Structures are given as structure tokens and as C-alpha cells.
Amino acid sequence: MNETRVTMLIQQWLQGELSDAEFGELERHLKTDPAARTAFLRAANLDSALRDRAARDDHMRAWLAHQPARPSSTRKLFWPWGLAAAAAIAMGVFLIGGVRPRSLRPALEATAQGTAVLTQTIDAEWAARGPRRTVGATLPPGTFTLQKGLAQIEFFSGAALVVEAPAEFEIVSSWKVLWHHGKARVKVPPAARGFEINTPGMKVIDLGTEFGLDVDRASADARLQVFSGEIEAHPTTGRQLNLTQGQGIEQRGTSISPLGTVRPQDFPGLDHMRDLGRERAAAQFARWQAASLAQRRDPRLIAYYPMQPDSTSQRLVRNLAEPGDALRDGGAVGAAWGTGRWPQKGALEFKGAGDRVRLQLDGEYQALTLACWVRVDGLDRRYNALLLTDGYDPGEPHWQIYENGRLMFSVTYEDPENPAQRRNQIYYSPVIFDRTNTGRWHHVAVTYDNRSGAAIQYVDGVEVSREVHRFHAPDRPVFFGPCELGNWGIPLTGHQFPIRNLNGRIDEFAIYSAVLGAEEVRAMYEAGRAE
Amino acid sequence: MATSLQDPAPENSGYTEFVQLLVSHEPRLRAFLRTLLPDWSDVDEVLQETSLIAWQKFGRFERGTSFMAWIASIARFEALEYLRQRGRARRVFSPEVMALLADEAIARTEPFEHERHALERCLEKLGNTQRELLLLSYRPGARFREVAMQAGRTVQGYYKTIQRVRVRLLDCIRQELKEEAV
């Protein structure tokens, strides 16, 4: 066989780029030549291995896309700027779904209008109007007013900005920004050469560099300082100036004068953001830890899984409700340990169709509260499991997310008129999960009281639904028994929706034998929230 | 919907065993389907269908025989069925070639894990930029053209780069396996 030719044909087949004639040629080789078949199988195996490998790296990439300057704790990665932006786009625009991304595509097209990703903020407060400004959000063109704090914005072009409040600017595209006033440090990698910032009196074109820009709100006077590389400054009046490292200019009205010194330390940069971000994460983690230690002593707990990986057994998911009950420890199947709300926090990642945590929770209860921190990466299934009892026998609850993004709590009982039949009491929340909040940590909780029949659902500490089901009859007990987190144990042969694995992460799960009050749910959220 | 939630007591306790087998064979099964189907989204569809059918038929699986061979035969049938239903002819191999590929793919299950380990070593040998560029295009659901554009490459240039890197990896893997065998 002509090895080079066959190699080329195989590579193009994998890419879906073969013409009909070339395809025929490849097929002839495969039919007659065992060496060609071996080469083909090898290449397909590599293709598959690379895809598995890339999926496995997802969690790392998600973290890096949020904090590009921070090396991963588990494996050091070089991360070129253009790629960081590409990965952020990949995450934000067309790649939220893990297992079956195709089903999410129609909904995702809408965000293709984005220009940049808000990757990190420190104490940021934005003027109230306008699109969402949560970390991880894709920013559409428009005007942004930062009233307080710091914000890091990474443009799809590759340019990155650290903005210090007070500041106001308008994003025109991923290549162009109008800077009304305020302070920014701009970093432009070679791939984003030509990135343009317009101040009231000047157009600045970046030729691959790092520079500081400060525009006074009242006078619109501007100062420009180059820390590395080169920029072109085009004043509205006057000639073009080329500035290189260590040079700066000051514009007052129509006059332009050179600056004696440049002061990079006056402009908070990516390193500064990273350090502050680390400090912030460490402080929040410590706050959560303290709250978690207090929470474990709550006698109403049936089980409490703070989900920190255990050094003695990677597969053990410890129940840390006090006094300890090892019989209620969980067993992780498939699900791998990843990063939780903060880099210090562990989480179990549910990706594969078999991933789950097995639990055995005996007892009979009159009320319950389920509460967990979850990061939903995509709603791949009709039903996406949080906690599901195996049999769903009378008195057993199910807690899951329906494919349309509604939380769904249910409990089944026998039909009093026809005991052979079951009646499902299903309680839906409004739509909670959509493409704007997948990939982020949320606190979800539900309480159920078998006397009043009320099920109350909470998201991020706020009540989102409250309902007494029409099938409710008082004082029927609740059971768990064998059950699991993130999947469904024993669906029957031929069941219509047997696969219910969650696509996402869980990093804390608490199960109570009582109804927690709204204040308590709120406090749990406040103690564990990550900025 | 209510009916879908109504489940009588479980009668089949092989589920955990099935899931464990499926999870441990899934990568290999996916690679197998990749040889038969021209597109990753086809692979994902057929894999899902295959898992469901395999679960339904799991009672008939003979313990002690090869799970891979068993589920691969289901997957092969499902792949053909899938292509037939969609009337897809373009870039789909003839049944004869498919049969050859399927038989050889199942027969060479042994080197599979070795190849994966060799891949890890070879990925390490690539430059960081190349490795990341390559893996970026493999993220599940990634659309090649968009990734190429966002990485600041022309689509054709990006294709060429990826192909070149893959061929380099194949050569490297072959070398690694040769050394292992010695």
C-alpha cells in the first residue's frame, strides 16, 4: 500500500473531509489490504482516545478558563492566551453539554452574540441595568458601569482587561471597546494584535502588549502607559504616536505630553486578581468549614456528606453527621473526585452513564429536608438525578431535575381507593437551570412535611415554590432505604427512562429528618456561597 | 409522565454488575463504533442505544464469556440499523468492509490499553501548544471550524496541523509499543 496516501485518506475520513472519489479509494484499500485496516483501526482508536482524554480534561479547563493565570494544582498546563479565550468560548457558547451536547445546541445559538467572558471579579458592583454580570457570563456588546471593585474581562479576540472601579465602557465587539472613563490594565497577546480602545480623545491600537489606561471622568483627560510591547496612539487631533515599553503620554484637552515615568503598580493586573482571588477563596472556604463543623452536630440530620476526598479510600463518601454512623457512609461508583466550590474543596463529578454514589438510609420519617450544592453542567437526560430511592416504593422520595430545568421533588403512595395502584405526588419548581447558570455552583433544597403536605423548594437560599399536592393525605411516613446520589439504582428492564445520570458535580449533600425553616436554608446558602 | 415514575419493586439485581461492565468497556466500545460510523454524533447515538439494548438483553449474557465481544455484536447490529434507518450512504463503508473492520477491531482488543498508555507518553512528548490545540478540537461537541477560528487559525491550516499532530502521535505510539515489546 502507499502508506502516505492511505494515512492521508484515513485522517481526512476522520475529519469528514473526503470527496466521494477519495472515499471510494479508501474503501478499496480497506477491503484488500490488511495493513490499511490496521492503520485505520489504529487511527480510529487514537481518535477515540483523544476524545476521551479531552473530555477528562474538561474540569481542568473549566477552572483555567475562569482563572487563566493560575496553574492547575494537579497538572501544569501552558495556556496560550488565544486558546484560553477559545476555551472560554467553547465553554460558554457551544460546549456546555457533556454527554449529548447536540440537544443543547439550538438553545446555545443565542449566546453567539457574545464578545467576551467575565472571568473573575473582586467585590464587584455593577450599575443595575443591562445583562447578567455573574462570573462566567458571556458579555454581549453594550455599556458596562463598574461602580465598585475589580473585574477581569477576557475578549474572544484574546485581549484581556482588568478594570478598576469606578469605570464605564462600552464593548463594541471582541476587537473594539469605547472607554468612557476609569482605569484599566490591558493585556493583548500576539493573536489579538489590532485590539482597539477608543477614549474620548484618542484611539489606541494595540500591537501586542500590556499597558495601562486611565481616563478622568470629569475632564476626559487620559493617561496611557506602556508596560511591555508596543502600541499606536491616534489622538483625535494631531499625529499618530508609537509608544513602546516604559513610555507614557498624558492627554489634556488637545495637548499631549510625555509622562516622566510609568507606574505599572498603579494598575491592578492579572496577578493581582489571581492573588486576591486565592485569598478570597481561602477565606470563603474557611468560613464554610466552620459552618460545616457546626452543622454536623444538628440532631435532625439523617446524614451529612461534606464530600472531601478521604485519604484512606477514594471511593468512600463519608457521612459526617454526629454522632458518626458509618453505616450511612456512601460508596462512589464511577464518579471521580474533582474541584468543588473552591480549589480547596473536593466534589464528586458525575459524567458517565454509570456514575453514582450508593447510600443506605434506614428509618421512617415524618418530614425531610434535602439540601445540596450542585453544579449542573448540562441536562442530558429526561430526568437528571440528585437523590433517587432505588425502588420508588410507597413513601419513598425522588429528587431530580427535569429536562426543562425545573427541580422536581416527588413522593409516591398507594392509591387509597385502589391499593394496587400508585399515586405520584410530584412538585415542580419554576425553571431554574438554563444555559445562563449551568456550569456554576448553586444551592438547592427542598423540605417536605407529611402532616401539612407542603413541599417547599429553595434555590440559593430563596424560596422558589410551595405546594400542597392534591393527592396529599396526612401522616404517611417517608422512607429512603437503598438510594443514590446522581443516578438511579435499579430501573426495570424496558423502563422508558432508565438512564438518569446527572451531568455535573455535587460537593455537599445534607439530609434532615425535619423541615428546616427558610432562615436556616438561607443561612446554609450564605455560609457556603462562593463568589 | 406519572407512569414513567411508577416502578414496582426491582426484580433484576444484575444492574450494578451491568453498569460496572458497561463503564469499564465504554471507551473500548466507543472506539469500536468509531471505526464503523463516520461521525462522533452518530457514535454517541448508537452507543446510547446499544447500552439500553444491552441492558434489556443482559439476562442472556453468559457470565465468563467476553462482555466486549457480546456488546460489540449488539453495537455492530445497532450501527447498521441506525445507518439503514437514516438512509445514510455517504462515507459509510459497505457491509463487507464493515464486517472486516469489526472482526479485526474485536480481535485486537488486547493492545487497546497499551495503546492508551503509550498515547499518554506520546502526548507528553508533544509541545504544550500542540497538545492543547489538539485536545481542544476533541472536546465533546466541539465544532471544528469554530474552534479553528477561535484559535486564530484558518480552517484549512488548523485541519492540517491537527492531522500532522495525529500522524506524529500514531508514529510515536507505534514506536513506544515496539519498545515495549522488546
Interface residues (C-beta under 8 A of the other chain):
Chain A: T7 M8 Q11 Q12 W13 L14 Q15 G16 E17 L18 D20 F23 E27 L30 K31 P34 R37 T38 A39 F40 L41 R42 A43 A44 N45 L46 D47 S48 A49 L50 R51 D52 R53 A54 A55 D57 D58 R61 L77 F78 W79 P80 G82 L83 A85 A86 A87 I89 A90 V93 F94 L95 G97 G98 V99 R100 P101 R102 R105 F156 G158 A191 V333 G334 G352 A353 G354 D355 D390 G391 Y392 D393 H398 S410 T412 R422 N424 I426 G489 I490 P491 L492 T493 G494 H495 Q496 F497 P498 I499
Chain B: M1 A2 S4 L5 Q6 D7 P8 A9 P10 E11 N12 S13 Y15 T16 V19 Q20 L22 V23 E26 P27 R30 A31 R34 T35 P38 D39 W40 S41 D44 Q48 S51 L52 W55 Q56 G59 R90 R91 F93 S94 E96 V97 L100 L101 E104 A105 R108 F112 E115 R116 L119 L123 N128 T129 E132 L133 L134 L135 L136 Y138 R139 P140 G141 A142 R143 F144 E146 V147 Q150 A151 G152 Y159 I162 Q163 R166 V167 L169 L170 I173 R174
